Amino acid sequence: MVLNFIKIIFLEFKSRYARRNFPYLTHPMVLAALIITALNDHYLKYQFHNFYTGKISDFSGLFFFPLFLYAMIEFVKSPQDLHRVIKKKQILYMIIVTDILFVVFKYTVLRDHLISLFSLSITPDYSDLVALVVNWPTYLIARKYFI
C-alpha cells in the first residue's frame, strides 16, 4: 500500500514536471546525484572523512554538472523559450568542458589559487580520474531528451 502511494506520487510528479522547462534536470537519477552531492559535501565528509566520501563527490558531481551547465547556458541564451530538449552536439561539449574543468581544478596550479582564494579543500588524487566514467551514464540520460 505504501509502495503504491509512493508510485502514484512519483508518477504525478513526473507527469506534472515533464511539461516544464528543463525536464532532464528533474530526472530521478539527476535529482539523486544532486541530493547525494549535497549530503556528502555537507555531512558525510565531516563525519567520515575518508577515501569513499571524496569519490562520492567526484562521481555524483561529474554526473549532474554537464546537464546543469547545459541548462544554464540554454537559459542565458534564450530565457523566454521552453527548454525541453537537448542538442546532441552541445551536451557532448558540456561533458568535455566539465571533464576539463575537473582535471584543471584537481591537478594544476589553479588548484592552489582556488584553495587560497576561496579556502576550499581540494585533495589531488589521480584515482579521482576514474570518476570520468560517469560521462557515459550522463550521456544516456541526456539522450532521452535529444531533438
N, C-alpha and C positions, 0 to 999 in steps of 0.2 A: 504494500500500500504506500509506504513512504517512497519507495523507488518509483512508483507510478507518478506520484506527486512531483518528485524531482524531475522526472522525464517531461511532464506536462509543462512545468515552469521553464525548463531548458528550451523546449520547442517553441514556447511562446516568446521567450527572449530572442531566440534565433530568428523567428519569423518577423518579429517587430523591428529588430535592428538590422536585418538583412536589407531592408529598403532604404536605409540611411546611408550617409556618406561613409566611406572607408570601411566596408564590411569586413575586409580582411584583417583589420585591427581588432575586431571582436570575435575572430575565430577562437574556439576554445583553447587550442594549443598556444596561440599567441598570448591570450589572457593568462594562461597558466605560466608561461615563461616570464611574463611581467610580474606576476604575483610571487613567483619563486625568486626572481631577482631582488625584489623589494624585501621579502622576508629574509633572504640570505644576507643581503648587504646591511640590513638594519638590526638583525637579531642573531642569526646563526654565526656570522663571522666573529661577533663579540663573545658569544658563548663557547664556540668550539673552533677557535682559530686553528685551522689545520689545512692539509692538502685538499681535501674534498670541498671545503667552502670556497676556496679560490676557483676550483674547476666549475662549480655550480654557477658562479657569476659569469665566468667566461662563456660557458655553453649557452646559458639562457639569454645573456646579453647579445651574443652574436646571432642568436636565433631571431629575436624580435626586432633588433635595431635596423636592419635593412628595410623592413616593411614600414617602420616608423619614419625613417629618413625619407622613403619614397612618398609617404603620405604628407609629410611636412613640405616637401618640395612641390608636390602637386597642389597643395592648398595655397602656397605662396604664389604660384604661377597663376592660378585662377580660383580665388576664394568663393565666387558665386556658383561655380559649376558643381554638379554632383559627381563624386569620385567613387564609382562602384567597380571599376575595372582596373587592371594593371597592364601596363605596356611591357611586353616581354624584354625588350632591349634595356629599358630603363631599370627594371628590377635587377637585371644582371649587373648593370653599372652600380647600383646601390650595394649589392652584395660585395662587389670588388672594392668599392670605396670603404665599406665597413671593415673588410679584411685589412686593407692598407692602413686605416686608422688604428686598428687593433695592434698591428705589428709596430707601427711607428710609436704609439703611446707605450708599448710594453718594452721595446728593445732599442730605443735610440736615445740620444742626448736630450731630446724633447721631454722625455720622462722625468729627468732631473729638474727641468724648469717647471714642469707641472706640479711636481711634488713641493717645490719651494714656493711657488706662486699660490697654489690653492690648498696647501697642506693635505695632499692626497697620499694614499698609501698604495703604491703600485709596486708589486714584487715581480721582478723579471724571472721567469722560469720558462725555459724552452719547451717544457712539456705542455705549456699552455697552447702551443700551436696545434695540438690535437683537436682543440675546440673548433677549428676551422671546418671540421667535417659537418657541422650543423648547417653549412651552406646548402647542402642537398635537401634536408627537410624544409628549410625556409623556401627554397625554390619550389618544392612540391606543394606547399601551402599556397604560394603566390600563383602557381599555375592554375588553380581553380578559378581565379579571377581574371585570367588573361582575356584580352579582346579577341 
